[in-house]
Amino acid sequence: MSKQPQMVLSFNDLGCHPMVEQFWKFHVENPEVYDELKNLALKMYRTGRKHYGMKGLFEVLRWHRALETTDEEFKLNNNYTAFYARMLMKRLPELEGFFSLRGSVAD
């Protein structure tokens, strides 16, 4: 019995916006970004703040990376802020509503 090759579908094949596929590719290749954003968000939340901006956390992460590494290749695309904000609020109940959201392809 011969095996049929598995069909590999991309998000685009499923009708998703190309940015969705780009985000998930970045996320899988850079899981530490989520971890670092989670730590920053929780640290800010624990100071008593009820709201904060994901773009602010992105800038802090960029600053830390510039200080701690010599990795010239590391780039954070601002288009991913919407995805990370939603992911953090969905996965961490204490952060529900912490980030303000606008309509986005991340919805």
C-alpha positions in Angstrom: 0.0 0.0 0.0 1.6 3.3 -1.0 1.4 6.3 1.3 -0.2 9.4 -0.1 1.9 12.6 0.5 0.5 14.7 3.3 -1.0 18.0 2.1 0.5 21.0 3.9 -1.8 23.9 4.2 -0.8 27.4 5.1 -3.0 29.9 6.9 -3.5 31.6 3.5 -4.9 28.4 2.1 -7.5 28.6 4.8 -8.4 32.2 3.9 -6.5 33.9 6.7 -4.7 37.2 6.4 -1.0 36.8 5.5 -0.1 38.7 8.7 -1.7 35.9 10.7 0.7 33.4 9.1 3.7 35.7 9.6 2.9 36.2 13.3 2.5 32.5 14.0 5.8 31.7 12.1 7.6 34.4 14.2 6.0 33.1 17.4 7.0 29.5 16.8 10.6 30.6 16.0 10.8 33.0 18.9 8.9 31.6 21.9 11.0 33.6 24.3 9.3 36.8 23.0 6.0 35.7 24.5 7.7 34.7 27.7 9.4 38.0 28.1 6.3 40.0 27.2 4.3 37.9 29.7 6.8 38.7 32.4 6.8 42.4 31.6 3.0 42.5 31.5 2.6 40.7 34.8 5.2 42.9 36.5 3.3 46.0 35.3 0.0 44.5 36.4 1.4 43.7 39.9 2.3 47.3 40.4 -1.5 48.0 40.5 -2.0 49.3 37.0 -5.3 48.3 35.4 -4.2 49.1 31.8 -1.0 49.4 29.9 0.0 49.5 26.2 1.6 46.5 24.4 3.6 48.9 22.3 5.2 50.2 25.5 6.2 46.6 26.4 7.6 46.0 22.9 9.9 49.0 23.4 11.1 47.8 26.7 11.8 44.4 25.2 13.7 46.0 22.4 15.7 48.0 24.9 16.5 44.9 27.0 17.5 43.0 23.9 19.8 45.8 22.7 21.6 45.9 26.1 21.8 42.1 26.7 22.7 40.8 23.2 24.6 41.7 20.1 21.9 40.1 18.0 21.5 42.5 15.0 18.9 40.1 13.5 16.4 40.4 16.3 13.4 42.4 15.1 10.0 42.9 16.7 7.4 43.8 14.1 4.9 46.4 15.5 2.2 44.5 13.6 2.5 41.7 16.2 1.5 43.8 19.2 -2.2 43.1 18.6 -1.6 39.3 18.5 0.5 39.3 21.7 -2.0 41.5 23.5 -4.8 39.2 22.7 -2.8 36.0 23.4 -1.7 37.3 26.9 -5.2 38.4 27.9 -6.7 35.1 26.7 -4.1 32.9 28.4 -3.8 34.9 31.7 -7.1 35.7 33.3 -5.6 38.4 35.5 -4.7 40.3 32.4 -8.2 40.2 30.9 -8.9 43.8 29.7 -5.3 45.0 30.6 -4.6 46.0 27.0 -6.9 48.3 25.0 -7.9 46.6 21.7 -8.9 48.0 18.3 -10.3 45.9 15.4 -7.4 43.9 14.0 -6.6 41.0 11.7 -5.6 39.4 15.0 -9.3 39.1 16.0 
